[in-house]
Amino acid sequence: MQPDFEKAFGDFIDRREYDRAENALFSMVRIAFTAGWRAAGGDPPKPHKIFELVHKSDISDEIETDITPD
């Protein structure tokens, strides 16, 4: 592709309007998928936290893992 095109495209996807349109498209796809999932007899997805705020004092310095040493 041409450098002018790449710059213009990059500027386009860096705009707030693009983010809004992308979020709307994702929501429509998720709603359609959920409707199909339910129609096929699947359980609806359970709500879950997208993120959780934690205070740095609640964070351990140890790494939690289920890997056991040999």
One Martini backbone bead per residue (centre of mass of N, CA, C, O) as a GRO file, in nm:
protein
   70
    1MET     BB    1   0.102   0.033   0.010
    2GLN     BB    2   0.059   0.355   0.055
    3PRO     BB    3   0.164   0.590   0.272
    4ASP     BB    4  -0.090   0.770   0.259
    5PHE     BB    5  -0.292   0.552   0.322
    6GLU     BB    6  -0.177   0.456   0.597
    7LYS     BB    7  -0.207   0.727   0.738
    8ALA     BB    8  -0.510   0.769   0.693
    9PHE     BB    9  -0.597   0.505   0.830
   10GLY     BB   10  -0.469   0.559   1.104
   11ASP     BB   11  -0.628   0.819   1.160
   12PHE     BB   12  -0.907   0.686   1.147
   13ILE     BB   13  -0.863   0.460   1.383
   14ASP     BB   14  -0.787   0.700   1.605
   15ARG     BB   15  -1.078   0.769   1.634
   16ARG     BB   16  -1.364   0.793   1.817
   17GLU     BB   17  -1.566   0.705   1.595
   18TYR     BB   18  -1.440   0.428   1.550
   19ASP     BB   19  -1.480   0.317   1.835
   20ARG     BB   20  -1.788   0.335   1.832
   21ALA     BB   21  -1.836   0.157   1.584
   22GLU     BB   22  -1.690  -0.094   1.692
   23ASN     BB   23  -1.867  -0.133   1.945
   24ALA     BB   24  -2.135  -0.165   1.793
   25LEU     BB   25  -2.056  -0.411   1.624
   26PHE     BB   26  -1.987  -0.598   1.858
   27SER     BB   27  -2.267  -0.591   1.991
   28MET     BB   28  -2.423  -0.712   1.752
   29VAL     BB   29  -2.270  -0.979   1.738
   30ARG     BB   30  -2.329  -1.070   2.030
   31ILE     BB   31  -2.637  -1.065   2.013
   32ALA     BB   32  -2.659  -1.269   1.779
   33PHE     BB   33  -2.509  -1.501   1.916
   34THR     BB   34  -2.690  -1.525   2.166
   35ALA     BB   35  -2.949  -1.591   2.012
   36GLY     BB   36  -2.840  -1.851   1.881
   37TRP     BB   37  -2.763  -1.996   2.140
   38ARG     BB   38  -3.047  -2.002   2.262
   39ALA     BB   39  -3.190  -2.141   2.017
   40ALA     BB   40  -2.993  -2.404   2.066
   41GLY     BB   41  -3.004  -2.432   2.406
   42GLY     BB   42  -2.836  -2.239   2.547
   43ASP     BB   43  -2.692  -2.077   2.787
   44PRO     BB   44  -2.667  -1.791   2.912
   45PRO     BB   45  -2.458  -1.565   2.987
   46LYS     BB   46  -2.275  -1.469   3.249
   47PRO     BB   47  -2.209  -1.230   3.443
   48HIS     BB   48  -1.907  -1.022   3.446
   49LYS     BB   49  -1.619  -0.894   3.516
   50ILE     BB   50  -1.403  -0.693   3.345
   51PHE     BB   51  -1.294  -0.545   3.605
   52GLU     BB   52  -1.059  -0.484   3.886
   53LEU     BB   53  -1.003  -0.304   4.161
   54VAL     BB   54  -0.682  -0.249   4.313
   55HIS     BB   55  -0.463  -0.246   4.567
   56LYS     BB   56  -0.128  -0.264   4.619
   57SER     BB   57  -0.164  -0.411   4.904
   58ASP     BB   58  -0.318  -0.670   4.756
   59ILE     BB   59  -0.043  -0.740   4.626
   60SER     BB   60   0.156  -0.992   4.557
   61ASP     BB   61   0.491  -1.102   4.497
   62GLU     BB   62   0.368  -1.359   4.421
   63ILE     BB   63   0.326  -1.623   4.199
   64GLU     BB   64   0.052  -1.767   4.066
   65THR     BB   65   0.039  -2.133   4.043
   66ASP     BB   66   0.001  -2.486   3.912
   67ILE     BB   67   0.297  -2.535   3.908
   68THR     BB   68   0.513  -2.805   3.964
   69PRO     BB   69   0.787  -2.919   4.073
   70ASP     BB   70   1.011  -3.195   4.010
   0.00000   0.00000   0.00000
